[in-house]
Amino acid sequence: MLNQVIIREATRLTRAGQLVEATALLQRMLHGGSAPKPEHRNAAQARLPGLDPLTIDATADVVEEREAPQISPARSDQRRRRSSPLDGMRDFSGLGLRSPIARAPLSPSDMVPEGTRFIAGTFNNAAGSRTYKLFIPSRCEGRRLPLIVMLHGCTQSPDDFAAGTRMNFLAEEQNCFVVYPEQPNGANPSKCWNWFRTGDQRRGGGEPSMIAGITRQIMRDHAIDPKRVYVAGLSAGGAAAAIMGATYSDLYAAVGIHSGLACGAASDLPSAFVAMRQGGGSKAIADGKTSVPTIVFHGDRDTTVHPKNGDQIIEQSTGATRPTTKVLRGRVPHGHAYTRTVLIDGAGRAISEHWNIDGAGHAWSGGSPAGTYTDPQGPDATREMLRFFLEHSLGG
Protein backbone atom coordinates (compact mmCIF):
# COMPACT_ATOMS: atom_id res chain seq x y z
CA MET A 1 0.00 0.00 0.00
CA LEU A 2 1.35 3.43 -0.94
CA ASN A 3 1.54 5.76 2.05
CA GLN A 4 0.40 9.20 0.87
CA VAL A 5 2.08 10.92 3.83
CA ILE A 6 5.42 9.48 2.73
CA ILE A 7 4.72 10.35 -0.91
CA ARG A 8 4.04 13.98 0.05
CA GLU A 9 7.16 14.17 2.20
CA ALA A 10 9.28 12.58 -0.55
CA THR A 11 7.89 15.11 -3.01
CA ARG A 12 8.85 17.97 -0.67
CA LEU A 13 12.39 16.60 -0.26
CA THR A 14 12.76 16.11 -4.02
CA ARG A 15 11.74 19.70 -4.72
CA ALA A 16 14.29 20.79 -2.10
CA GLY A 17 16.99 18.86 -3.94
CA GLN A 18 17.35 16.21 -1.22
CA LEU A 19 17.15 13.16 -3.49
CA VAL A 20 18.98 10.78 -1.15
CA GLU A 21 16.57 11.55 1.70
CA ALA A 22 13.56 11.21 -0.60
CA THR A 23 14.87 7.85 -1.78
CA ALA A 24 15.27 6.70 1.84
CA LEU A 25 11.63 7.49 2.57
CA LEU A 26 10.45 5.60 -0.50
CA GLN A 27 12.60 2.63 0.46
CA ARG A 28 11.08 2.73 3.95
CA MET A 29 7.59 2.72 2.43
CA LEU A 30 8.49 -0.28 0.27
CA HIS A 31 9.52 -2.19 3.39
CA GLY A 32 6.39 -1.27 5.33
CA GLY A 33 7.77 1.60 7.35
CA SER A 34 5.83 4.65 8.48
CA ALA A 35 6.32 8.31 7.78
CA PRO A 36 8.57 10.33 10.09
CA LYS A 37 6.84 12.26 12.82
CA PRO A 38 6.63 16.01 12.19
CA GLU A 39 8.78 16.88 15.18
CA HIS A 40 11.59 14.69 13.83
CA ARG A 41 11.59 16.10 10.30
CA ASN A 42 15.14 17.42 10.67
CA ALA A 43 16.37 13.88 11.20
CA ALA A 44 14.92 12.89 7.84
CA GLN A 45 16.84 15.75 6.26
CA ALA A 46 20.18 14.49 7.53
CA ARG A 47 22.15 12.50 5.01
CA LEU A 48 21.62 8.82 5.73
CA PRO A 49 24.72 6.58 5.63
CA GLY A 50 24.90 3.47 3.52
CA LEU A 51 22.31 4.46 0.90
CA ASP A 52 22.84 3.33 -2.67
CA PRO A 53 23.03 5.87 -5.53
CA LEU A 54 19.71 7.10 -6.87
CA THR A 55 18.63 4.68 -9.58
CA ILE A 56 15.31 5.00 -11.36
CA ASP A 57 15.65 1.48 -12.66
CA ALA A 58 16.46 -1.80 -11.00
CA THR A 59 17.83 -5.28 -11.28
CA ALA A 60 16.55 -7.97 -13.57
CA ASP A 61 15.28 -11.22 -12.17
CA VAL A 62 17.88 -13.98 -12.23
CA VAL A 63 17.08 -16.42 -15.03
CA GLU A 64 18.57 -19.70 -16.13
CA GLU A 65 21.23 -19.18 -18.77
CA ARG A 66 22.75 -21.76 -21.10
CA GLU A 67 26.19 -21.88 -22.61
CA ALA A 68 26.53 -22.24 -26.35
CA PRO A 69 27.70 -25.65 -27.54
CA GLN A 70 31.20 -26.38 -28.88
CA ILE A 71 33.06 -23.71 -26.94
CA SER A 72 36.69 -24.20 -26.05
CA PRO A 73 37.47 -24.81 -22.34
CA ALA A 74 39.04 -21.37 -21.92
CA ARG A 75 36.13 -19.66 -23.63
CA SER A 76 33.68 -21.79 -21.63
CA ASP A 77 35.23 -20.60 -18.36
CA GLN A 78 34.87 -17.01 -19.53
CA ARG A 79 31.22 -17.61 -20.44
CA ARG A 80 30.54 -19.08 -17.01
CA ARG A 81 31.93 -15.98 -15.34
CA ARG A 82 29.48 -13.91 -17.40
CA SER A 83 26.56 -16.27 -17.28
CA SER A 84 25.17 -14.92 -14.01
CA PRO A 85 25.66 -11.14 -14.30
CA LEU A 86 22.91 -10.57 -11.74
CA ASP A 87 24.34 -12.72 -8.94
CA GLY A 88 24.32 -10.83 -5.65
CA MET A 89 21.72 -8.32 -6.82
CA ARG A 90 18.67 -9.97 -5.31
CA ASP A 91 18.85 -7.57 -2.38
CA PHE A 92 17.11 -4.83 -4.31
CA SER A 93 15.95 -2.06 -2.02
CA GLY A 94 13.50 -0.12 -4.13
CA LEU A 95 15.42 2.53 -6.02
CA GLY A 96 19.08 1.56 -5.54
CA LEU A 97 21.49 -0.92 -7.06
CA ARG A 98 24.19 -2.67 -5.08
CA SER A 99 27.88 -2.28 -5.91
CA PRO A 100 29.02 -3.49 -9.35
CA ILE A 101 29.73 -7.17 -9.85
CA ALA A 102 33.15 -8.30 -11.08
CA ARG A 103 32.82 -9.42 -14.70
CA ALA A 104 35.20 -10.71 -17.31
CA PRO A 105 36.13 -7.91 -19.75
CA LEU A 106 34.17 -7.78 -22.98
CA SER A 107 36.05 -8.71 -26.12
CA PRO A 108 35.40 -7.13 -29.54
CA SER A 109 33.80 -10.40 -30.67
CA ASP A 110 31.13 -9.93 -27.98
CA MET A 111 30.10 -6.57 -29.46
CA VAL A 112 30.66 -6.56 -33.23
CA PRO A 113 31.06 -9.04 -36.09
CA GLU A 114 34.43 -9.31 -37.79
CA GLY A 115 35.08 -6.81 -40.55
CA THR A 116 32.91 -4.04 -39.07
CA ARG A 117 33.72 -0.89 -37.10
CA PHE A 118 32.56 0.35 -33.68
CA ILE A 119 33.84 3.89 -33.18
CA ALA A 120 33.50 6.54 -30.48
CA GLY A 121 32.15 10.05 -30.97
CA THR A 122 30.96 13.11 -29.05
CA PHE A 123 28.05 15.51 -29.42
CA ASN A 124 27.67 18.95 -27.82
CA ASN A 125 24.81 21.42 -27.66
CA ALA A 126 23.40 23.98 -25.23
CA ALA A 127 22.01 21.22 -23.01
CA GLY A 128 25.37 19.52 -22.54
CA SER A 129 27.70 16.92 -24.00
CA ARG A 130 27.28 13.18 -24.58
CA THR A 131 29.62 10.55 -25.96
CA TYR A 132 28.39 7.68 -28.11
CA LYS A 133 29.53 4.53 -29.92
CA LEU A 134 28.62 4.05 -33.57
CA PHE A 135 28.41 0.70 -35.36
CA ILE A 136 29.27 0.90 -39.06
CA PRO A 137 28.31 -2.15 -41.15
CA SER A 138 30.76 -3.64 -43.62
CA ARG A 139 28.56 -2.92 -46.68
CA CYS A 140 27.84 0.76 -46.08
CA GLU A 141 29.10 2.25 -49.35
CA GLY A 142 26.95 3.43 -52.22
CA ARG A 143 23.51 3.76 -50.66
CA ARG A 144 21.61 5.32 -47.79
CA LEU A 145 21.05 2.90 -44.91
CA PRO A 146 18.75 2.73 -41.86
CA LEU A 147 19.92 3.97 -38.44
CA ILE A 148 18.91 2.52 -35.07
CA VAL A 149 19.44 4.58 -31.89
CA MET A 150 19.90 2.32 -28.83
CA LEU A 151 19.43 3.74 -25.30
CA HIS A 152 20.96 1.64 -22.53
CA GLY A 153 19.50 0.99 -19.08
CA CYS A 154 20.88 2.08 -15.71
CA THR A 155 24.47 1.06 -14.86
CA GLN A 156 25.02 -0.03 -18.46
CA SER A 157 27.37 1.29 -21.15
CA PRO A 158 27.24 1.24 -24.96
CA ASP A 159 29.63 -1.73 -25.06
CA ASP A 160 27.61 -3.66 -22.48
CA PHE A 161 24.29 -2.91 -24.20
CA ALA A 162 25.69 -3.85 -27.60
CA ALA A 163 26.99 -7.15 -26.22
CA GLY A 164 23.75 -7.99 -24.41
CA THR A 165 21.33 -7.16 -27.23
CA ARG A 166 23.62 -8.27 -30.10
CA MET A 167 22.01 -5.52 -32.16
CA ASN A 168 25.23 -4.96 -34.11
CA PHE A 169 25.21 -8.55 -35.37
CA LEU A 170 21.63 -8.26 -36.61
CA ALA A 171 22.38 -4.82 -38.05
CA GLU A 172 25.25 -6.31 -40.06
CA GLU A 173 22.85 -8.87 -41.49
CA GLN A 174 20.32 -6.19 -42.44
CA ASN A 175 22.92 -3.52 -43.35
CA CYS A 176 22.07 -0.85 -40.75
CA PHE A 177 24.00 1.69 -38.71
CA VAL A 178 23.52 1.59 -34.93
CA VAL A 179 24.39 4.38 -32.49
CA TYR A 180 24.54 4.04 -28.69
CA PRO A 181 24.39 7.37 -26.82
CA GLU A 182 25.99 7.12 -23.37
CA GLN A 183 24.55 8.58 -20.19
CA PRO A 184 27.42 9.54 -17.85
CA ASN A 185 27.25 9.16 -14.08
CA GLY A 186 27.65 12.92 -13.85
CA ALA A 187 24.12 13.25 -15.26
CA ASN A 188 22.75 10.47 -13.06
CA PRO A 189 24.77 8.59 -10.40
CA SER A 190 23.73 5.23 -11.86
CA LYS A 191 23.87 6.35 -15.51
CA CYS A 192 20.08 6.26 -15.90
CA TRP A 193 18.40 8.42 -18.49
CA ASN A 194 16.34 10.92 -16.49
CA TRP A 195 12.98 9.97 -18.02
CA PHE A 196 11.07 11.08 -14.89
CA ARG A 197 12.08 14.76 -15.01
CA THR A 198 9.82 17.14 -16.92
CA GLY A 199 12.85 19.02 -18.26
CA ASP A 200 13.98 15.79 -19.93
CA GLN A 201 10.60 15.00 -21.48
CA ARG A 202 10.40 17.90 -23.94
CA ARG A 203 11.45 18.57 -27.48
CA GLY A 204 14.32 21.00 -27.93
CA GLY A 205 15.85 20.76 -24.46
CA GLY A 206 17.51 18.48 -21.94
CA GLU A 207 18.40 14.89 -22.77
CA PRO A 208 15.93 14.58 -25.68
CA SER A 209 17.71 17.39 -27.50
CA MET A 210 21.06 15.62 -27.06
CA ILE A 211 19.73 12.24 -28.23
CA ALA A 212 18.09 13.90 -31.25
CA GLY A 213 21.30 15.86 -31.82
CA ILE A 214 23.39 12.68 -31.88
CA THR A 215 20.88 11.17 -34.29
CA ARG A 216 21.11 14.13 -36.65
CA GLN A 217 24.90 14.29 -36.38
CA ILE A 218 25.16 10.67 -37.54
CA MET A 219 22.69 11.44 -40.34
CA ARG A 220 24.92 14.34 -41.49
CA ASP A 221 28.20 12.44 -41.25
CA HIS A 222 27.10 9.16 -42.84
CA ALA A 223 24.82 7.95 -45.63
CA ILE A 224 21.62 7.51 -43.60
CA ASP A 225 18.14 7.17 -45.09
CA PRO A 226 16.18 9.94 -43.28
CA LYS A 227 12.95 7.97 -43.66
CA ARG A 228 14.36 4.93 -41.84
CA VAL A 229 15.63 6.15 -38.47
CA TYR A 230 14.49 4.30 -35.33
CA VAL A 231 14.98 4.48 -31.56
CA ALA A 232 14.89 1.70 -28.93
CA GLY A 233 15.82 1.24 -25.29
CA LEU A 234 15.72 -0.91 -22.16
CA SER A 235 14.06 0.13 -18.87
CA ALA A 236 15.16 3.73 -18.19
CA GLY A 237 16.41 3.73 -21.78
CA GLY A 238 13.05 2.36 -22.89
CA ALA A 239 11.29 5.21 -21.10
CA ALA A 240 13.66 7.64 -22.83
CA ALA A 241 12.89 6.00 -26.19
CA ALA A 242 9.17 6.52 -25.54
CA ILE A 243 9.88 10.20 -24.92
CA MET A 244 11.82 10.45 -28.17
CA GLY A 245 8.94 8.90 -30.11
CA ALA A 246 6.42 11.26 -28.51
CA THR A 247 8.49 14.42 -28.99
CA TYR A 248 10.34 13.74 -32.26
CA SER A 249 7.81 11.90 -34.42
CA ASP A 250 9.24 13.73 -37.44
CA LEU A 251 12.66 12.13 -36.84
CA TYR A 252 11.93 8.52 -35.85
CA ALA A 253 9.88 6.16 -38.02
CA ALA A 254 9.31 3.61 -35.23
CA VAL A 255 10.10 3.02 -31.56
CA GLY A 256 11.10 -0.12 -29.61
CA ILE A 257 10.56 -0.19 -25.83
CA HIS A 258 11.71 -3.06 -23.62
CA SER A 259 10.56 -3.06 -19.96
CA GLY A 260 9.98 0.69 -20.08
CA LEU A 261 7.34 3.33 -19.34
CA ALA A 262 5.22 5.72 -21.40
CA CYS A 263 6.17 9.32 -22.01
CA GLY A 264 4.76 11.42 -19.17
CA ALA A 265 4.36 8.44 -16.81
CA ALA A 266 6.12 10.46 -14.09
CA SER A 267 7.14 14.04 -13.42
CA ASP A 268 9.43 13.65 -10.40
CA LEU A 269 11.02 11.04 -8.15
CA PRO A 270 7.92 10.07 -6.09
CA SER A 271 5.70 9.73 -9.16
CA ALA A 272 8.46 7.70 -10.85
CA PHE A 273 8.41 5.28 -7.95
CA VAL A 274 4.62 4.97 -8.18
CA ALA A 275 4.73 4.48 -11.96
CA MET A 276 7.35 1.75 -11.68
CA ARG A 277 5.44 -0.01 -8.91
CA GLN A 278 1.88 0.12 -10.24
CA GLY A 279 1.89 1.86 -13.63
CA GLY A 280 1.93 5.54 -14.40
CA GLY A 281 -0.33 7.99 -16.08
CA SER A 282 0.25 7.78 -19.84
CA LYS A 283 -0.18 11.49 -20.44
CA ALA A 284 1.84 12.19 -23.55
CA ILE A 285 3.99 15.28 -23.89
CA ALA A 286 3.93 14.98 -27.64
CA ASP A 287 4.55 17.36 -30.51
CA GLY A 288 1.01 17.03 -31.81
CA LYS A 289 1.93 14.98 -34.87
CA THR A 290 1.05 11.45 -35.89
CA SER A 291 1.80 8.73 -33.33
CA VAL A 292 4.89 6.66 -34.07
CA PRO A 293 4.59 2.89 -34.68
CA THR A 294 5.77 1.15 -31.50
CA ILE A 295 6.86 -2.35 -30.51
CA VAL A 296 6.88 -3.23 -26.81
CA PHE A 297 8.43 -6.15 -24.92
CA HIS A 298 7.62 -6.73 -21.25
CA GLY A 299 7.93 -9.73 -18.93
CA ASP A 300 4.81 -10.59 -16.95
CA ARG A 301 6.96 -11.22 -13.84
CA ASP A 302 8.76 -7.90 -13.99
CA THR A 303 8.82 -6.67 -10.38
CA THR A 304 10.87 -3.59 -11.24
CA VAL A 305 8.69 -1.90 -13.87
CA HIS A 306 5.09 -3.09 -13.60
CA PRO A 307 3.84 -4.84 -16.79
CA LYS A 308 0.89 -2.43 -16.83
CA ASN A 309 3.33 0.14 -18.19
CA GLY A 310 3.61 -1.85 -21.42
CA ASP A 311 -0.15 -1.58 -21.91
CA GLN A 312 0.03 2.17 -21.32
CA ILE A 313 2.79 2.58 -23.92
CA ILE A 314 0.65 0.84 -26.54
CA GLU A 315 -2.38 2.93 -25.57
CA GLN A 316 -0.35 6.11 -25.95
CA SER A 317 1.17 5.06 -29.27
CA THR A 318 -2.16 4.28 -30.94
CA GLY A 319 -3.63 7.67 -30.02
CA ALA A 320 -7.13 8.25 -31.36
CA THR A 321 -7.01 5.41 -33.91
CA ARG A 322 -9.33 2.41 -33.60
CA PRO A 323 -7.16 -0.46 -34.77
CA THR A 324 -8.04 -4.09 -35.36
CA THR A 325 -6.42 -6.49 -32.90
CA LYS A 326 -4.69 -9.74 -33.83
CA VAL A 327 -3.45 -12.02 -31.03
CA LEU A 328 -0.79 -14.68 -31.62
CA ARG A 329 0.63 -17.08 -29.05
CA GLY A 330 3.83 -19.07 -29.17
CA ARG A 331 6.72 -20.53 -27.22
CA VAL A 332 10.46 -20.44 -27.71
CA PRO A 333 11.83 -24.03 -27.80
CA HIS A 334 13.05 -24.75 -24.24
CA GLY A 335 12.24 -21.13 -23.39
CA HIS A 336 9.45 -18.69 -22.58
CA ALA A 337 5.91 -18.72 -23.91
CA TYR A 338 4.61 -15.36 -25.11
CA THR A 339 1.53 -13.51 -26.34
CA ARG A 340 2.04 -11.18 -29.30
CA THR A 341 -0.73 -8.63 -29.81
CA VAL A 342 -0.62 -6.79 -33.13
CA LEU A 343 -2.70 -3.65 -33.72
CA ILE A 344 -3.57 -3.03 -37.37
CA ASP A 345 -4.88 0.23 -38.81
CA GLY A 346 -7.56 0.68 -41.47
CA ALA A 347 -4.98 0.43 -44.26
CA GLY A 348 -3.85 -3.00 -43.03
CA ARG A 349 -0.58 -1.74 -41.56
CA ALA A 350 0.68 -3.00 -38.19
CA ILE A 351 0.98 0.17 -36.12
CA SER A 352 2.04 -1.49 -32.87
CA GLU A 353 3.04 -4.81 -31.36
CA HIS A 354 2.98 -5.85 -27.72
CA TRP A 355 4.99 -8.93 -26.72
CA ASN A 356 3.97 -10.11 -23.25
CA ILE A 357 6.49 -12.75 -22.14
CA ASP A 358 5.36 -15.43 -19.70
CA GLY A 359 7.63 -15.88 -16.70
CA ALA A 360 10.15 -13.22 -17.76
CA GLY A 361 11.47 -10.54 -15.44
CA HIS A 362 13.29 -7.25 -15.96
CA ALA A 363 15.74 -8.27 -18.69
CA TRP A 364 16.29 -8.02 -22.46
CA SER A 365 14.45 -10.97 -23.98
CA GLY A 366 16.64 -13.31 -26.02
CA GLY A 367 19.79 -11.38 -25.15
CA SER A 368 23.32 -12.68 -24.76
CA PRO A 369 24.82 -13.45 -21.31
CA ALA A 370 27.86 -11.47 -22.46
CA GLY A 371 25.90 -8.35 -21.41
CA THR A 372 23.99 -7.44 -18.28
CA TYR A 373 20.21 -7.67 -17.76
CA THR A 374 19.52 -10.31 -20.40
CA ASP A 375 17.25 -13.34 -20.55
CA PRO A 376 18.55 -15.85 -23.14
CA GLN A 377 15.31 -17.87 -22.99
CA GLY A 378 13.75 -15.49 -25.54
CA PRO A 379 11.87 -14.60 -27.62
CA ASP A 380 14.50 -12.63 -29.55
CA ALA A 381 13.55 -8.99 -28.92
CA THR A 382 16.45 -7.68 -31.03
CA ARG A 383 15.47 -9.59 -34.14
CA GLU A 384 11.77 -8.79 -33.77
CA MET A 385 12.41 -5.10 -33.11
CA LEU A 386 14.61 -4.81 -36.17
CA ARG A 387 12.03 -6.65 -38.29
CA PHE A 388 9.30 -4.27 -37.04
CA PHE A 389 11.47 -1.21 -37.67
CA LEU A 390 12.27 -2.11 -41.26
CA GLU A 391 8.55 -2.55 -41.98
CA HIS A 392 8.05 1.19 -41.29
CA SER A 393 9.34 4.40 -42.79
CA LEU A 394 8.45 8.06 -42.33
CA GLY A 395 5.59 8.90 -44.62
CA GLY A 396 5.22 5.23 -45.53
PEZI-V523987 format. One record per run of one state. SS is the DSSP state (helix for helix, strand for strand, loop for the rest). FROM is the first residue (numbers start at 1). LEN is the number of residues. If there is no record, write none. Layout:
ss:from:len
SS:FROM:LEN
SS:FROM:LEN
//
This chain:
ss:from:len
loop:1:3
helix:4:12
loop:16:3
helix:19:12
loop:31:7
helix:38:8
loop:46:27
helix:73:10
loop:83:25
helix:108:4
loop:112:5
strand:117:9
loop:126:2
strand:128:9
loop:137:8
strand:145:7
loop:152:6
helix:158:8
loop:166:1
helix:167:8
loop:175:1
strand:176:6
loop:182:16
helix:198:3
loop:201:5
helix:206:16
loop:222:2
strand:224:11
loop:235:1
helix:236:12
loop:248:6
strand:254:5
loop:259:10
helix:269:10
loop:279:14
strand:293:7
loop:300:8
helix:308:11
loop:319:5
strand:324:8
loop:332:5
strand:337:8
loop:345:5
strand:350:8
loop:358:6
strand:364:2
loop:366:8
strand:374:2
loop:376:5
helix:381:10
loop:391:6
//
